[in-house]
Amino acid sequence: MSASPESPRLSDALEGRRILLAVDRRTGELSAALERHGAQVSVAAALTNIPHVDDEALLERTRELIASPPDMVVITTGIGMRGWFEAATAAGIADELRTALAGATILARGPKGRGAIQQAGLSAAWVSESETAAEVAVHLRTLDVTGLRVAVQHHGSGADGLDELLDELGAEVVSLTVYRWGPPRDPEAVRRSVHDAAMGKLDAVVSTAAPGAARWLEVAQEEGVLDGIRGRAKAGDLVLPVVGPVNAGPYEELDIPVLQPERMRLGSMVKAIVQHYGDQRGN
């Protein structure tokens, strides 16, 4: 089933290629971009993002930060930063939040976090290159945060150890989780997708977040088709595009090769997919 209306054709590089989006966000945008090159696109996300727009705990901590602004802010995800301001906007306190954060030293876990910080009208003092919590932790250990009030915006896949580290370093920590992961919208579609990937009914499976990729692989393991997916990927018959090293991690841990663009951007991933199949058509 196509994930978006027919889009103007830009090339035939993906003509006849069956591409699954194992993602929950921006599927319309991704589908349109791939369909413009001839791909047949379907969607089956193994996890869903659950926003915290109505989460009173998030809003309560946000109001606390407005009343007592932080000295430092750690942004771990772009989607989390945007979601935080969306929740604040819905509550009518976005301007106050922006003012409260303006005087803080803001650290970003990767360029996507920095982009979201800039979209909010703020700027990052430091940005990690690897987009991992481990690199953020290493940097924090070089700083004197004793007595500082530090707000940490977390991703939705579980603990990253930053709260505990900052507490150990003597900081006052304000922890915020702006979104979390929930069950898939269509579990049967996810189960069907792992079988299709193993049996040759899909040419590529796109992932944009490590938790979703990890869960998709878990379903493949549960369904007994993980070896088939690994074999097709190693043979070059199944392409697994990802965005960034964090997203690649669940595959690499299982010795499954991925297609990873140089830049951690969705547009760069689409270009990499088009180039990959375009080169094959040219051979």
Disulfide bonds with the S-S distance in Angstrom:
none
